[in-house]
Amino acid sequence: MSTHRYDPFEDFKEPKEDFENLERDFTRRYQKKTKGYEIHSQEDPEDEGHFSWSPCDTCGSRLGGNRTTCLLTNPGVDRRGKKYPVVRVESCDDCLYFAAYGRLSD
């Protein structure tokens, strides 16, 4: 005899998200896209961002959301001894939070 009790609402329950896996996957995507660059600053500190369906340039997330124009900088030098260029990107709020605190928000 089975010990599993039938739950008529089982199909309608929210799946439990594994936050550690979400953060690990986000960190991997973020590091792959930035490749040693750091989100240095918002291009315009008074810019509150804008809603966009286009993917985040920093992590590649395709979810719609707030995008803020930021500058990516790399403090190192390339093989020829030249400084890396400053790159302008549209970053999502998750990337800005991750750049500031080193983790995703709860």
PyMOL CGO cylinders between C-alpha atoms (Angstrom):
from pymol import cmd
from pymol.cgo import CYLINDER

trace = [
    CYLINDER, 0.00, 0.00, 0.00, 1.29, 3.48, -0.86, 0.3, 1, 1, 1, 1, 1, 1,
    CYLINDER, 1.29, 3.48, -0.86, 2.03, 5.97, 1.89, 0.3, 1, 1, 1, 1, 1, 1,
    CYLINDER, 2.03, 5.97, 1.89, 1.67, 8.97, -0.46, 0.3, 1, 1, 1, 1, 1, 1,
    CYLINDER, 1.67, 8.97, -0.46, -1.49, 10.93, 0.24, 0.3, 1, 1, 1, 1, 1, 1,
    CYLINDER, -1.49, 10.93, 0.24, -3.25, 12.45, -2.72, 0.3, 1, 1, 1, 1, 1, 1,
    CYLINDER, -3.25, 12.45, -2.72, -3.26, 16.25, -2.71, 0.3, 1, 1, 1, 1, 1, 1,
    CYLINDER, -3.26, 16.25, -2.71, -5.81, 17.69, -5.17, 0.3, 1, 1, 1, 1, 1, 1,
    CYLINDER, -5.81, 17.69, -5.17, -3.94, 21.02, -5.20, 0.3, 1, 1, 1, 1, 1, 1,
    CYLINDER, -3.94, 21.02, -5.20, -0.49, 19.54, -5.86, 0.3, 1, 1, 1, 1, 1, 1,
    CYLINDER, -0.49, 19.54, -5.86, -0.44, 20.70, -9.50, 0.3, 1, 1, 1, 1, 1, 1,
    CYLINDER, -0.44, 20.70, -9.50, -1.26, 24.28, -8.48, 0.3, 1, 1, 1, 1, 1, 1,
    CYLINDER, -1.26, 24.28, -8.48, 1.43, 24.76, -5.83, 0.3, 1, 1, 1, 1, 1, 1,
    CYLINDER, 1.43, 24.76, -5.83, 4.41, 26.96, -6.55, 0.3, 1, 1, 1, 1, 1, 1,
    CYLINDER, 4.41, 26.96, -6.55, 7.58, 24.95, -7.05, 0.3, 1, 1, 1, 1, 1, 1,
    CYLINDER, 7.58, 24.95, -7.05, 10.20, 25.53, -4.39, 0.3, 1, 1, 1, 1, 1, 1,
    CYLINDER, 10.20, 25.53, -4.39, 13.07, 27.50, -5.86, 0.3, 1, 1, 1, 1, 1, 1,
    CYLINDER, 13.07, 27.50, -5.86, 16.58, 26.48, -4.98, 0.3, 1, 1, 1, 1, 1, 1,
    CYLINDER, 16.58, 26.48, -4.98, 18.11, 29.88, -4.21, 0.3, 1, 1, 1, 1, 1, 1,
    CYLINDER, 18.11, 29.88, -4.21, 21.66, 28.53, -4.06, 0.3, 1, 1, 1, 1, 1, 1,
    CYLINDER, 21.66, 28.53, -4.06, 21.39, 27.16, -7.61, 0.3, 1, 1, 1, 1, 1, 1,
    CYLINDER, 21.39, 27.16, -7.61, 19.81, 30.40, -8.84, 0.3, 1, 1, 1, 1, 1, 1,
    CYLINDER, 19.81, 30.40, -8.84, 22.64, 32.45, -7.36, 0.3, 1, 1, 1, 1, 1, 1,
    CYLINDER, 22.64, 32.45, -7.36, 25.31, 30.06, -8.65, 0.3, 1, 1, 1, 1, 1, 1,
    CYLINDER, 25.31, 30.06, -8.65, 23.88, 30.17, -12.19, 0.3, 1, 1, 1, 1, 1, 1,
    CYLINDER, 23.88, 30.17, -12.19, 23.56, 33.96, -12.06, 0.3, 1, 1, 1, 1, 1, 1,
    CYLINDER, 23.56, 33.96, -12.06, 27.15, 34.32, -10.81, 0.3, 1, 1, 1, 1, 1, 1,
    CYLINDER, 27.15, 34.32, -10.81, 28.43, 32.09, -13.62, 0.3, 1, 1, 1, 1, 1, 1,
    CYLINDER, 28.43, 32.09, -13.62, 26.55, 34.08, -16.31, 0.3, 1, 1, 1, 1, 1, 1,
    CYLINDER, 26.55, 34.08, -16.31, 27.63, 37.40, -14.77, 0.3, 1, 1, 1, 1, 1, 1,
    CYLINDER, 27.63, 37.40, -14.77, 31.32, 36.45, -14.64, 0.3, 1, 1, 1, 1, 1, 1,
    CYLINDER, 31.32, 36.45, -14.64, 31.25, 35.00, -18.16, 0.3, 1, 1, 1, 1, 1, 1,
    CYLINDER, 31.25, 35.00, -18.16, 29.76, 38.18, -19.62, 0.3, 1, 1, 1, 1, 1, 1,
    CYLINDER, 29.76, 38.18, -19.62, 31.89, 40.69, -17.70, 0.3, 1, 1, 1, 1, 1, 1,
    CYLINDER, 31.89, 40.69, -17.70, 35.24, 38.83, -18.14, 0.3, 1, 1, 1, 1, 1, 1,
    CYLINDER, 35.24, 38.83, -18.14, 37.23, 40.77, -15.58, 0.3, 1, 1, 1, 1, 1, 1,
    CYLINDER, 37.23, 40.77, -15.58, 35.33, 44.01, -16.00, 0.3, 1, 1, 1, 1, 1, 1,
    CYLINDER, 35.33, 44.01, -16.00, 33.58, 45.65, -13.06, 0.3, 1, 1, 1, 1, 1, 1,
    CYLINDER, 33.58, 45.65, -13.06, 30.45, 47.77, -13.04, 0.3, 1, 1, 1, 1, 1, 1,
    CYLINDER, 30.45, 47.77, -13.04, 32.18, 50.99, -12.15, 0.3, 1, 1, 1, 1, 1, 1,
    CYLINDER, 32.18, 50.99, -12.15, 29.34, 53.45, -12.02, 0.3, 1, 1, 1, 1, 1, 1,
    CYLINDER, 29.34, 53.45, -12.02, 26.09, 54.48, -13.53, 0.3, 1, 1, 1, 1, 1, 1,
    CYLINDER, 26.09, 54.48, -13.53, 26.69, 56.74, -16.48, 0.3, 1, 1, 1, 1, 1, 1,
    CYLINDER, 26.69, 56.74, -16.48, 24.27, 59.28, -15.05, 0.3, 1, 1, 1, 1, 1, 1,
    CYLINDER, 24.27, 59.28, -15.05, 23.74, 59.01, -11.26, 0.3, 1, 1, 1, 1, 1, 1,
    CYLINDER, 23.74, 59.01, -11.26, 20.32, 60.65, -11.56, 0.3, 1, 1, 1, 1, 1, 1,
    CYLINDER, 20.32, 60.65, -11.56, 19.19, 58.08, -14.14, 0.3, 1, 1, 1, 1, 1, 1,
    CYLINDER, 19.19, 58.08, -14.14, 16.57, 55.84, -12.53, 0.3, 1, 1, 1, 1, 1, 1,
    CYLINDER, 16.57, 55.84, -12.53, 16.66, 53.45, -15.45, 0.3, 1, 1, 1, 1, 1, 1,
    CYLINDER, 16.66, 53.45, -15.45, 13.96, 52.42, -17.86, 0.3, 1, 1, 1, 1, 1, 1,
    CYLINDER, 13.96, 52.42, -17.86, 11.85, 49.33, -18.53, 0.3, 1, 1, 1, 1, 1, 1,
    CYLINDER, 11.85, 49.33, -18.53, 13.02, 47.14, -21.36, 0.3, 1, 1, 1, 1, 1, 1,
    CYLINDER, 13.02, 47.14, -21.36, 12.34, 43.69, -22.79, 0.3, 1, 1, 1, 1, 1, 1,
    CYLINDER, 12.34, 43.69, -22.79, 15.82, 43.52, -24.32, 0.3, 1, 1, 1, 1, 1, 1,
    CYLINDER, 15.82, 43.52, -24.32, 18.36, 41.21, -22.64, 0.3, 1, 1, 1, 1, 1, 1,
    CYLINDER, 18.36, 41.21, -22.64, 20.66, 42.56, -19.95, 0.3, 1, 1, 1, 1, 1, 1,
    CYLINDER, 20.66, 42.56, -19.95, 24.10, 43.26, -21.43, 0.3, 1, 1, 1, 1, 1, 1,
    CYLINDER, 24.10, 43.26, -21.43, 25.82, 42.20, -18.22, 0.3, 1, 1, 1, 1, 1, 1,
    CYLINDER, 25.82, 42.20, -18.22, 24.23, 38.84, -17.29, 0.3, 1, 1, 1, 1, 1, 1,
    CYLINDER, 24.23, 38.84, -17.29, 22.23, 38.04, -20.42, 0.3, 1, 1, 1, 1, 1, 1,
    CYLINDER, 22.23, 38.04, -20.42, 18.89, 37.70, -18.62, 0.3, 1, 1, 1, 1, 1, 1,
    CYLINDER, 18.89, 37.70, -18.62, 16.03, 37.82, -21.10, 0.3, 1, 1, 1, 1, 1, 1,
    CYLINDER, 16.03, 37.82, -21.10, 13.45, 38.77, -18.48, 0.3, 1, 1, 1, 1, 1, 1,
    CYLINDER, 13.45, 38.77, -18.48, 11.91, 42.18, -18.91, 0.3, 1, 1, 1, 1, 1, 1,
    CYLINDER, 11.91, 42.18, -18.91, 12.75, 44.71, -16.25, 0.3, 1, 1, 1, 1, 1, 1,
    CYLINDER, 12.75, 44.71, -16.25, 14.52, 47.89, -15.27, 0.3, 1, 1, 1, 1, 1, 1,
    CYLINDER, 14.52, 47.89, -15.27, 17.71, 48.64, -17.23, 0.3, 1, 1, 1, 1, 1, 1,
    CYLINDER, 17.71, 48.64, -17.23, 20.26, 51.25, -16.22, 0.3, 1, 1, 1, 1, 1, 1,
    CYLINDER, 20.26, 51.25, -16.22, 23.08, 52.52, -18.40, 0.3, 1, 1, 1, 1, 1, 1,
    CYLINDER, 23.08, 52.52, -18.40, 26.38, 51.72, -16.64, 0.3, 1, 1, 1, 1, 1, 1,
    CYLINDER, 26.38, 51.72, -16.64, 30.07, 51.81, -17.40, 0.3, 1, 1, 1, 1, 1, 1,
    CYLINDER, 30.07, 51.81, -17.40, 32.20, 48.67, -17.21, 0.3, 1, 1, 1, 1, 1, 1,
    CYLINDER, 32.20, 48.67, -17.21, 35.87, 49.19, -16.46, 0.3, 1, 1, 1, 1, 1, 1,
    CYLINDER, 35.87, 49.19, -16.46, 38.80, 46.80, -16.31, 0.3, 1, 1, 1, 1, 1, 1,
    CYLINDER, 38.80, 46.80, -16.31, 41.69, 48.05, -14.14, 0.3, 1, 1, 1, 1, 1, 1,
    CYLINDER, 41.69, 48.05, -14.14, 44.25, 45.83, -15.88, 0.3, 1, 1, 1, 1, 1, 1,
    CYLINDER, 44.25, 45.83, -15.88, 46.11, 46.13, -19.16, 0.3, 1, 1, 1, 1, 1, 1,
    CYLINDER, 46.11, 46.13, -19.16, 46.00, 43.91, -22.24, 0.3, 1, 1, 1, 1, 1, 1,
    CYLINDER, 46.00, 43.91, -22.24, 48.91, 41.93, -23.71, 0.3, 1, 1, 1, 1, 1, 1,
    CYLINDER, 48.91, 41.93, -23.71, 50.23, 45.03, -25.49, 0.3, 1, 1, 1, 1, 1, 1,
    CYLINDER, 50.23, 45.03, -25.49, 50.29, 47.05, -22.28, 0.3, 1, 1, 1, 1, 1, 1,
    CYLINDER, 50.29, 47.05, -22.28, 47.30, 49.21, -23.22, 0.3, 1, 1, 1, 1, 1, 1,
    CYLINDER, 47.30, 49.21, -23.22, 44.40, 49.90, -20.88, 0.3, 1, 1, 1, 1, 1, 1,
    CYLINDER, 44.40, 49.90, -20.88, 41.14, 48.17, -21.63, 0.3, 1, 1, 1, 1, 1, 1,
    CYLINDER, 41.14, 48.17, -21.63, 38.42, 50.43, -23.04, 0.3, 1, 1, 1, 1, 1, 1,
    CYLINDER, 38.42, 50.43, -23.04, 35.48, 51.59, -20.94, 0.3, 1, 1, 1, 1, 1, 1,
    CYLINDER, 35.48, 51.59, -20.94, 32.34, 49.80, -22.11, 0.3, 1, 1, 1, 1, 1, 1,
    CYLINDER, 32.34, 49.80, -22.11, 28.81, 51.23, -21.87, 0.3, 1, 1, 1, 1, 1, 1,
    CYLINDER, 28.81, 51.23, -21.87, 26.14, 48.61, -21.09, 0.3, 1, 1, 1, 1, 1, 1,
    CYLINDER, 26.14, 48.61, -21.09, 22.48, 48.37, -20.13, 0.3, 1, 1, 1, 1, 1, 1,
    CYLINDER, 22.48, 48.37, -20.13, 22.42, 46.43, -16.83, 0.3, 1, 1, 1, 1, 1, 1,
    CYLINDER, 22.42, 46.43, -16.83, 19.47, 44.98, -14.92, 0.3, 1, 1, 1, 1, 1, 1,
    CYLINDER, 19.47, 44.98, -14.92, 18.80, 45.68, -11.24, 0.3, 1, 1, 1, 1, 1, 1,
    CYLINDER, 18.80, 45.68, -11.24, 20.09, 42.23, -10.25, 0.3, 1, 1, 1, 1, 1, 1,
    CYLINDER, 20.09, 42.23, -10.25, 23.49, 43.00, -11.82, 0.3, 1, 1, 1, 1, 1, 1,
    CYLINDER, 23.49, 43.00, -11.82, 23.70, 46.37, -10.07, 0.3, 1, 1, 1, 1, 1, 1,
    CYLINDER, 23.70, 46.37, -10.07, 22.88, 44.76, -6.73, 0.3, 1, 1, 1, 1, 1, 1,
    CYLINDER, 22.88, 44.76, -6.73, 25.35, 41.91, -7.34, 0.3, 1, 1, 1, 1, 1, 1,
    CYLINDER, 25.35, 41.91, -7.34, 28.10, 44.38, -8.29, 0.3, 1, 1, 1, 1, 1, 1,
    CYLINDER, 28.10, 44.38, -8.29, 27.50, 46.38, -5.11, 0.3, 1, 1, 1, 1, 1, 1,
    CYLINDER, 27.50, 46.38, -5.11, 27.06, 43.54, -2.57, 0.3, 1, 1, 1, 1, 1, 1,
    CYLINDER, 27.06, 43.54, -2.57, 28.54, 40.42, -4.19, 0.3, 1, 1, 1, 1, 1, 1,
    CYLINDER, 28.54, 40.42, -4.19, 25.31, 38.45, -3.93, 0.3, 1, 1, 1, 1, 1, 1,
    CYLINDER, 25.31, 38.45, -3.93, 21.72, 38.53, -5.16, 0.3, 1, 1, 1, 1, 1, 1,
    CYLINDER, 21.72, 38.53, -5.16, 19.05, 40.22, -3.10, 0.3, 1, 1, 1, 1, 1, 1,
    CYLINDER, 19.05, 40.22, -3.10, 16.64, 38.11, -1.11, 0.3, 1, 1, 1, 1, 1, 1,
]
cmd.load_cgo(trace, "trace")
